[in-house]
Amino acid sequence: MSELSPHIPDIDLITFYSEKGTSVFSKISPWTKAFMLVLIILFISIVKSLILIMCLYLVVLALYGLSGLPIKKLFQWYAMPVTFVLSLLLIVIWNEPGVPIFSLGVPQFSLTLTDNGLLLLLTLIFKSLTSVTYSLFFLMTTRYDHFSAMIYRVFPAPIDQIFLMSYRFIFMTLKMIESMIKALRSRGGGLLKSARRQGKMFAEVFALTMIRSYDRAERVNKAMEARGFNGKYVAATRIPPIGQVEYLTMLVAAGMMIYLVWLAKLPF
């Protein structure tokens, strides 16, 4: 499937790398990578040091690059998390206590950007980039059948079924959106142009997507029932076990995280 936008993660490309990857990271147990993801989320949630967050980001980026994954695509996909962070923080970073960098003032109202406000912005941006980069690394080095088996074993019913089914419907929905956008462009329209001048057509595209998605979902459900589906999707794939080296790596990573969290709280 062609991309709707270079800044939207291409699910087909992610799936291609996850299924066809041959790097050493693709052979590591998914449980190990999931454990490391939990450690990273805990670390970036607790630590406020920009230096430590940037170091972790560089390590994760190096893992992504060593896996043979597309670096250029990754930086294009960064547009979404960075835009999301900026949309939230451009409101709250002003008037933070600290050394003023510059100010914007009108009568009876002023906005001041301080060094602490800028530090807050950079810290949260690198936190989001770290989590996004490792999440993509995890998805693009883990086969779908292994990932689905993990979901089936970790989450209780019916949450596991929702996860397992929703992934498949994402492909169908994106395919329908792509077809309708191509039809819109072939008639001289465009998303930005339609949003500005042809709002009715723009709304109809998304309304038609929802209607067709429900219709397609119903047909897929009937087809599955005709093949014996009883309402429960069983993922019985054997997940590669955790090796001894991986146990040691997880132990070292957990120890380093505890040490760095303690180090970050020291008064210097």
N, C-alpha and C positions, 0 to 999 in steps of 0.2 A: 504494500500500500504506500502511495506517495504521502509525504508529510503534509498535514494541514498548515503547519507553521514550523520553521526551523527551531523555534523556541519552546515547542511543546514536545515532551518526550515521546519518541516514536516507539510504540509498544511492539510493533513488528520487529524493529531492529533490536530491541531489548530481548525479545524472545529468541531471535536468531543467535545472538551471542550466548544466551543461557543454554541453548540446546546444542550449539556447535562449538562451544569454547573448548580449547585443548590446553589451556595454561594450567600450571600447578594449582592455582587457586580454584579452578573448576573441579579439581579432584579432591579438594578438602571437604570434610564432612559438613553438610549444611548446618548441623547443630553447633559446630565450632564457630561458623560465621554468624549464626544467630546470637550466640553467647557474646561475641565481640560487639555486635550491634547494640545489645543491651548495655554493655559496659560503656560504649561511646555515648549513648543517650544519657546514662547516669552521669558520666563525666561532664558533658557539656551543660547538664542541668544544674550541677553543683558548683563547678568552677567558674569564677568570674574574671580570671586573669586572661587578658588578650594574648599575651605571649604564649601561654600554655595552649590556648585554643588554636592559635595559628600554627603551632608546632604539630598539634594533632591533625589539623587540616592538611598540612604538608605530607604527613605520614600516610594519611588516607588517600590523598591524591597520588602519591607514589605507588601505593598498592593498585589503584585504579589503572595507572599507566603501565605498570609491570604486567598486568593481566592482559594487555593487548587490546584494551577497550578504547573507543574513539574519544580522544581528548578534546578535539575540536567540537564534537557534538556536545560533550559535557559542558563546555563553556557557553554554548548556545542555550542549553537547557537551564543554565543558571539564571536566565532572565526572569523566570517565574518566581523562584524563591526570593531573589533580590528585590523584585518589584513588590512582593507581598510584605517583606520586612520593611521596606522604605515606606509603604503606604501606612503602616502602623506607627513607625518610629518618627516620621517627619512631624508628627503632632506632639510627641512626648519628649523629644530630646532638647527642647528649648527651655531656657531658664534653669538648667541644672546647676547646682552649686559647683563652683570651680573658677578657673581663670578664663575670662571672656576672650573669645576669638573674634567675633564680630556681632553687631547688633542691628536689628531692624526696628525702627520706632515710628510710631504715629502718636498724636496727642492722646494722653492718658492710657497708652498701651505700648508695650515694647516686647520684643523677642530677642533673647540673647543666646547665642550658641557658645558654650564653654568647652574646655578640654574634656571634661567628664561626659558632656553630652555627645561629643564626637566619639569618645572612647566607647560609650554605650552602643552607639550605632555600629561601629566596626566590630565590636564583640558579638553582637547578635547576628550580624551578617555572616561572620565566619562560623558561628555556631550552626546557622541554618545550612551553609555550604558544606560543612563537615557531615552533618546528618544526611543531607541529600546525596553527597558523593558516595558515602559508604552504603546507603540504601540501594543506589543504582549498582554499585559494585556487587552487593549481595544478590540482587535480582539477576544481574547479567552474568554471574558465574555459578548460578544454581539452576539446575534443570527444573522444568515446571512440575514433572511428576514427583520429584523430591520435595519441592516447595509445597505442593498440594498435600502430600502425605504428612508433612510437618503440621500444616494447618489442621488436618483431620485429627491428628493425635493430640494437639495442644488445646484447641478450642472445643468447648462443649456444643452439642447440638441445640438449636439449629444454626448457631453462629458459623460453625464450620461449613455447613451447606451453603450459606449465603456467600461466604468467601469463595468457595469453589465454583459456584455457578456464576457469580458476578464477573469473574475474570473472563469467562468465555463471551459474555454478552457485551463486554467492552469492545471487542473486535468487531462485532456486528454493528454496534452503534456508530463507531468511528467510520466504518465502511459506508454506512448510509449517509453520514454527514459529508463524507468526501464526495459521494455521488451527487448530492444535492448542491454542494458548493460548485462542482464542475458544471452542473446544469445552470446555476446562477451566473457563473462567469461566461459561459457560452452565449448567454443572452445579454451580455454587456454589463452585468452587475458585478458587485464585489462586496465583501463584508463591510469594509469601512464606508464605502459609498452608499451601500444599502442602509447602514445604520444611520447615516446622516440624512439621506434624501428619500429613501424608500423603507421607512421603518416598518411599514406593514408587511412588506415582503420578508424583511429580516426576521420578524416575529413568526411568520408562517413557516420559515425554514426550521426553526427550533420546535415549533408546535408539531410539525409534520414528523420531525425526528422522534419525538416522544410517542406519537401515535403509532408510527411504524415499528418502534422498538417494542411496544406492548404487543402488537400484532405478531411480530417475529418471535417474541418470547413465548407466546401462546402456541405457535406452530412448533417450535422446538420442543416444548413440554409435551405436546401430543405425540411427536415423533419418538421422544424418549420413552413415553408410556407404552407405545406400540412395540418397543424393543424390550419391555420388561422392567422399566424403571418403576420402583415402588416408593419414591419420595425420599430416598436416602442414597447419596452418592458415597461410595466406599473407596477410599484411596489406600490400596493395599501394597503400594510400591515399597520395596525395601530401601531404607535410607542408609547410605554408607556410614559405618560406625566411626566413632571418634578414635583416632590413633593415639599412641603414647606421646608422640611429639606434639600433637595438638593439645593434649591434656597439659603438657608442660608449658606450652605457649599460653594457654588460657590462665594457668596459675601465675605465670610471670606477668601477664597483662593485668590481672586483677591486683597483684601486689604493687605494680607500678601505679595503677590508678589510685589505690589507697594512699601511697606515698605522695603522689602529686597533689591530691586533695588536701592532705595534711600540710604539704609545703606551701600551697597557695594560701593557707590561712595564717601563715607566719607573718608577723608585723614587720615587713620590709618592702 
